[in-house]
């Protein structure tokens, strides 16, 4: 790159975006576009999967549709590990973002092609996973480079990204309406266009707002080793895809068995990866000590994400089949319920960011914030026991049941999500910047795996027991963090 492109920016003095570095405006815009495309696609995907072929869907069963959504989320997290590695060792976060989001855009456009059937659906999912392999969680790693470790703006900066992410998450009400009025493919197309616009904004402005930050890999290979590793990763991925396709086509592996295997793998991978980072020679003793409390916070986040996945699978189907769609004179679509948490998130996220900024040194420490938030995830799930106990299966219940569930859960998310990403950035060893952020995002993958496994034990008529078990465990984990918050926080300092 030229000298102008590689200029250095003093981010500590950069306050061009509401007191934050200008680069935060671009990363937040990208987060918005990514969320719009992802939430817009996911909200209608489960309905597209189980709607009959004659009505424009793919005709899968409810159970398989839920498992496919869960396993895609789990796979995306696993692919993100490779993406973090690629960013740290091969591309640097800037190139990883450029390439990854371009591939993702192509994947969304594939879903928009009508008449493709299961084959085109599979191709689109492979491309979206390939995008994850390229970019990992580089966007948040790049945002972390805008702040020094001790910069007081760090938490509120990530809170801004969290809010913008949830502004993009209003997409379900739009894509859901388009899918109902026109067809599913037009809904996917709308999401793809938004993703493309976000990518264009990033490419056009990156040199001006990021300077030389993130251009080079944080822990690069030598040229010779880089080429060998790149070939090995590419070949391994191609072989894996080929084997999976053959197993499915020949009927050797059923969708349920495949989903269960992926779920178990998604649980163990982050454990192995954290141990690897902790024991690496590139991780200093001081950095290793800070990883220990992160493990407890990460474990809580996995259970939080298990609860979140109930809302996009089991409760998404519940919304379509057992919830009255008339709300104060408005006719809702099932996908519109996926926008409700986005609205709550904007409100609660803004409130949380303002609260932490105003409280400054008096604000709760990170483990305490996370403990309280996790308790709310548990309470939300325990609350959903009530409609299953009070109403028979043939009664369409008031939408307020789901809305209260989302309110409790999203307040928990507002307490945990930005704080968790900020913590991962803060405790990350220097040699594992992007990879540590990817490990954090694996909480969603592991939560999806836990959710997919839990679906095996979900039975109609015993929903209250199901939600009591997963909600009760999550609630107790939150209490443990709450009780030991001071000890954990001291280890992070």
ZIRA-V807416 format. One record per residue. N is the residue number from 0. RES is the residue in three letters. PHI is phi in degrees with one decimal (* if undefined). Layout:
((N	RES	PHI) (N	RES	PHI))
This chain:
((0	UNK	*) (1	UNK	-75.6) (2	UNK	-63.0) (3	UNK	-64.5) (4	UNK	-71.8) (5	UNK	-99.6) (6	UNK	-62.8) (7	UNK	-96.1) (8	UNK	-112.7) (9	UNK	-83.9) (10	UNK	-66.5) (11	UNK	-64.1) (12	UNK	-94.7) (13	UNK	-81.7) (14	UNK	-130.1) (15	UNK	-76.0) (16	UNK	-119.5) (17	UNK	39.4) (18	UNK	86.9) (19	UNK	-115.4) (20	UNK	-57.8) (21	UNK	-58.1) (22	UNK	-60.4) (23	UNK	-65.0) (24	UNK	-64.0) (25	UNK	-73.9) (26	UNK	-63.9) (27	UNK	-68.5) (28	UNK	-64.9) (29	UNK	-64.5) (30	UNK	-62.0) (31	UNK	-62.2) (32	UNK	-64.6) (33	UNK	-62.4) (34	UNK	-64.4) (35	UNK	-59.1) (36	UNK	-65.9) (37	UNK	-68.7) (38	UNK	-67.7) (39	UNK	-63.2) (40	UNK	-70.5) (41	UNK	-64.2) (42	UNK	-62.1) (43	UNK	-101.3) (44	UNK	-63.3) (45	UNK	-63.7) (46	UNK	-73.0) (47	UNK	-61.8) (48	UNK	-69.7) (49	UNK	-100.0) (50	UNK	-67.8) (51	UNK	-62.5) (52	UNK	-61.0) (53	UNK	-64.6) (54	UNK	-101.6) (55	UNK	97.1) (56	UNK	-105.5) (57	UNK	-106.7) (58	UNK	77.9) (59	UNK	-77.0) (60	UNK	-73.8) (61	UNK	-58.3) (62	UNK	-63.3) (63	UNK	-65.5) (64	UNK	-61.1) (65	UNK	-63.8) (66	UNK	-69.1) (67	UNK	-62.3) (68	UNK	-65.1) (69	UNK	-63.1) (70	UNK	-71.7) (71	UNK	-63.0) (72	UNK	-62.3) (73	UNK	-64.3) (74	UNK	-62.4) (75	UNK	-60.7) (76	UNK	-67.4) (77	UNK	-64.0) (78	UNK	-61.7) (79	UNK	-63.6) (80	UNK	-60.2) (81	UNK	-62.7) (82	UNK	-61.7) (83	UNK	-63.1) (84	UNK	-65.2) (85	UNK	-62.0) (86	UNK	-65.9) (87	UNK	-71.5) (88	UNK	-109.5) (89	UNK	-115.6) (90	UNK	-99.6) (91	UNK	85.9) (92	UNK	-65.3) (93	UNK	-66.6) (94	UNK	-66.3) (95	UNK	-60.7) (96	UNK	-65.5) (97	UNK	-59.0) (98	UNK	-72.2) (99	UNK	-60.4) (100	UNK	-74.2) (101	UNK	-66.5) (102	UNK	-65.4) (103	UNK	-61.3) (104	UNK	-58.4) (105	UNK	-63.3) (106	UNK	-63.4) (107	UNK	-66.0) (108	UNK	-65.0) (109	UNK	-62.0) (110	UNK	-63.8) (111	UNK	-79.8) (112	UNK	-79.3) (113	UNK	-74.2) (114	UNK	81.1) (115	UNK	-77.7) (116	UNK	68.2) (117	UNK	-57.4) (118	UNK	-63.3) (119	UNK	-70.5) (120	UNK	-60.4) (121	UNK	-62.2) (122	UNK	-61.7) (123	UNK	-65.1) (124	UNK	-66.6) (125	UNK	-63.6) (126	UNK	-66.6) (127	UNK	-66.5) (128	UNK	-70.6) (129	UNK	-62.8) (130	UNK	-62.8) (131	UNK	-64.6) (132	UNK	-63.3) (133	UNK	-75.1) (134	UNK	-103.3) (135	UNK	53.9) (136	UNK	-116.0) (137	UNK	-63.9) (138	UNK	-61.7) (139	UNK	-74.7) (140	UNK	-64.5) (141	UNK	-65.2) (142	UNK	-61.0) (143	UNK	-63.7) (144	UNK	-72.6) (145	UNK	-80.2) (146	UNK	-130.2) (147	UNK	-70.7) (148	UNK	-55.7) (149	UNK	-100.4) (150	UNK	-70.0) (151	UNK	-65.5) (152	UNK	-83.6) (153	UNK	-57.5) (154	UNK	-61.1) (155	UNK	-69.8) (156	UNK	-63.8) (157	UNK	-68.2) (158	UNK	-66.3) (159	UNK	-62.3) (160	UNK	-62.2) (161	UNK	-61.8) (162	UNK	-65.4) (163	UNK	-63.5) (164	UNK	-57.4) (165	UNK	-83.5) (166	UNK	-64.4) (167	UNK	-66.0) (168	UNK	-77.7) (169	UNK	-76.1) (170	UNK	-53.1) (171	UNK	-54.1) (172	UNK	-67.1) (173	UNK	-80.3) (174	UNK	-66.5) (175	UNK	-64.7) (176	UNK	-68.0) (177	UNK	-61.0) (178	UNK	-63.1) (179	UNK	-75.2) (180	UNK	-78.7) (181	UNK	-104.9) (182	UNK	-164.1) (183	UNK	-62.6) (184	UNK	-64.6) (185	UNK	-68.6) (186	UNK	-64.0) (187	UNK	-63.9) (188	UNK	-62.6) (189	UNK	-60.4) (190	UNK	-63.8) (191	UNK	-63.9) (192	UNK	-63.7) (193	UNK	-63.3) (194	UNK	-60.4) (195	UNK	-64.4) (196	UNK	-62.1) (197	UNK	-60.5) (198	UNK	-64.2) (199	UNK	-61.5) (200	UNK	-60.7) (201	UNK	-64.4) (202	UNK	-60.5) (203	UNK	-73.5) (204	UNK	-114.4) (205	UNK	-59.1) (206	UNK	-66.8) (207	UNK	-75.5) (208	UNK	-104.5) (209	UNK	-107.9) (210	UNK	60.8) (211	UNK	-97.1) (212	UNK	-66.7) (213	UNK	79.2) (214	UNK	-71.0) (215	UNK	-96.5) (216	UNK	-60.7) (217	UNK	-72.1) (218	UNK	-141.0) (219	UNK	-73.1) (220	UNK	-79.7) (221	UNK	-69.6) (222	UNK	-57.1) (223	UNK	-66.0) (224	UNK	-68.7) (225	UNK	-61.2) (226	UNK	-64.4) (227	UNK	-65.5) (228	UNK	-66.6) (229	UNK	-62.5) (230	UNK	-63.7) (231	UNK	-63.2) (232	UNK	-64.7) (233	UNK	-62.3) (234	UNK	-63.5) (235	UNK	-62.4) (236	UNK	-65.2) (237	UNK	-64.1) (238	UNK	-64.0) (239	UNK	-60.8) (240	UNK	-60.6) (241	UNK	-62.2) (242	UNK	-62.9) (243	UNK	-61.4) (244	UNK	-61.4) (245	UNK	-63.1) (246	UNK	-62.3) (247	UNK	-72.8) (248	UNK	-62.1) (249	UNK	-80.9) (250	UNK	79.4) (251	UNK	-65.4) (252	UNK	-117.9) (253	UNK	-85.9) (254	UNK	-55.5) (255	UNK	-64.9) (256	UNK	-63.6) (257	UNK	-62.7) (258	UNK	-62.1) (259	UNK	-65.7) (260	UNK	-64.1) (261	UNK	-60.8) (262	UNK	-62.7) (263	UNK	-64.0) (264	UNK	-61.3) (265	UNK	-64.5) (266	UNK	-78.0) (267	UNK	-84.0) (268	UNK	-58.9) (269	UNK	-63.3) (270	UNK	-62.6) (271	UNK	-62.8) (272	UNK	-69.0) (273	UNK	-64.3) (274	UNK	-62.1) (275	UNK	-61.6) (276	UNK	-63.9) (277	UNK	-62.3) (278	UNK	-91.0) (279	UNK	-62.5) (280	UNK	-65.3) (281	UNK	-82.2) (282	UNK	-98.6) (283	UNK	-72.2) (284	UNK	-62.1) (285	UNK	-64.5) (286	UNK	-66.1) (287	UNK	-64.8) (288	UNK	-61.9) (289	UNK	-70.1) (290	UNK	-71.1) (291	UNK	-58.4) (292	UNK	-65.4) (293	UNK	-61.6) (294	UNK	-60.3) (295	UNK	-65.9) (296	UNK	-66.5) (297	UNK	-63.0) (298	UNK	-60.7) (299	UNK	-62.2) (300	UNK	-64.3) (301	UNK	-60.3) (302	UNK	-71.0) (303	UNK	-60.2) (304	UNK	-70.7) (305	UNK	-61.7) (306	UNK	-64.8) (307	UNK	-57.1) (308	UNK	-67.5) (309	UNK	-62.9) (310	UNK	-71.7) (311	UNK	-99.5) (312	UNK	-126.8) (313	UNK	-58.0) (314	UNK	-76.6) (315	UNK	-68.6) (316	UNK	-68.0) (317	UNK	-58.1) (318	UNK	-62.6) (319	UNK	-73.0) (320	UNK	-111.3) (321	UNK	-130.9) (322	UNK	-116.8) (323	UNK	-68.6) (324	UNK	-81.8) (325	UNK	-88.5) (326	UNK	-133.8) (327	UNK	52.3) (328	UNK	88.8) (329	UNK	-98.9) (330	UNK	-94.8) (331	UNK	-88.6) (332	UNK	-105.6) (333	UNK	-55.9) (334	UNK	-64.3) (335	UNK	-61.8) (336	UNK	-65.4) (337	UNK	-74.4) (338	UNK	-85.7) (339	UNK	-54.6) (340	UNK	-63.3) (341	UNK	-65.4) (342	UNK	-63.6) (343	UNK	-59.6) (344	UNK	-64.3) (345	UNK	-62.5) (346	UNK	-67.8) (347	UNK	-70.3) (348	UNK	-65.1) (349	UNK	-63.7) (350	UNK	-61.9) (351	UNK	-64.5) (352	UNK	-62.0) (353	UNK	-65.9) (354	UNK	-64.3) (355	UNK	-67.3) (356	UNK	-65.3) (357	UNK	-71.9) (358	UNK	-75.5) (359	UNK	50.3) (360	UNK	-67.6) (361	UNK	-86.6) (362	UNK	-67.8) (363	UNK	-59.3) (364	UNK	-71.9) (365	UNK	-59.5) (366	UNK	-60.8) (367	UNK	-69.0) (368	UNK	-56.2) (369	UNK	-69.3) (370	UNK	-62.9) (371	UNK	-62.7) (372	UNK	-61.5) (373	UNK	-65.8) (374	UNK	-58.6) (375	UNK	-68.6) (376	UNK	-58.3) (377	UNK	-64.6) (378	UNK	-61.9) (379	UNK	-59.1) (380	UNK	-70.0) (381	UNK	-63.9) (382	UNK	-62.0) (383	UNK	-70.9) (384	UNK	-65.6) (385	UNK	-59.6) (386	UNK	-64.2) (387	UNK	-71.4) (388	UNK	-79.7) (389	UNK	-81.8) (390	UNK	-122.6) (391	UNK	-71.8) (392	UNK	-64.2) (393	UNK	-89.1) (394	UNK	-99.8) (395	UNK	-80.4) (396	UNK	-89.0) (397	UNK	-65.3) (398	UNK	-59.1) (399	UNK	-61.5) (400	UNK	-60.1) (401	UNK	-68.0) (402	UNK	-67.2) (403	UNK	-70.0) (404	UNK	-55.6) (405	UNK	-64.2) (406	UNK	-61.0) (407	UNK	-65.1) (408	UNK	-66.1) (409	UNK	-73.0) (410	UNK	-64.0) (411	UNK	-62.5) (412	UNK	-66.1) (413	UNK	-62.2) (414	UNK	-77.4) (415	UNK	-110.0) (416	UNK	-60.9) (417	UNK	-65.2) (418	UNK	-65.3) (419	UNK	-65.0) (420	UNK	-63.5) (421	UNK	-63.9) (422	UNK	-64.7) (423	UNK	-59.7) (424	UNK	-66.4) (425	UNK	-72.1) (426	UNK	-90.7) (427	UNK	-62.4) (428	UNK	-60.1) (429	UNK	-54.9) (430	UNK	-78.3) (431	UNK	-130.3) (432	UNK	-58.3) (433	UNK	-68.8) (434	UNK	-66.6) (435	UNK	-67.8) (436	UNK	-65.2) (437	UNK	-67.5) (438	UNK	-57.3) (439	UNK	-61.2) (440	UNK	-66.0) (441	UNK	-64.4) (442	UNK	-57.7) (443	UNK	-66.5) (444	UNK	-63.2) (445	UNK	-65.8) (446	UNK	-61.5) (447	UNK	-65.3) (448	UNK	-63.5) (449	UNK	-60.9) (450	UNK	-65.9) (451	UNK	-63.3) (452	UNK	-68.6) (453	UNK	-64.2) (454	UNK	-58.3) (455	UNK	-61.6) (456	UNK	-103.9) (457	UNK	-82.2) (458	UNK	-126.8) (459	UNK	-62.7) (460	UNK	100.4) (461	UNK	-121.7) (462	UNK	-61.4) (463	UNK	-62.8) (464	UNK	-67.3) (465	UNK	-58.0) (466	UNK	-71.6) (467	UNK	-64.2) (468	UNK	-68.6) (469	UNK	-72.7) (470	UNK	-71.7) (471	UNK	-64.6) (472	UNK	-62.7) (473	UNK	-62.7) (474	UNK	-59.2) (475	UNK	-66.1) (476	UNK	-62.9) (477	UNK	-61.6) (478	UNK	-63.1) (479	UNK	-62.4) (480	UNK	-60.9) (481	UNK	-59.7) (482	UNK	-67.4) (483	UNK	-101.1) (484	UNK	-61.0) (485	UNK	-67.2) (486	UNK	-65.8) (487	UNK	-66.2) (488	UNK	-64.7) (489	UNK	-62.8) (490	UNK	-69.6) (491	UNK	-82.3) (492	UNK	-75.4))
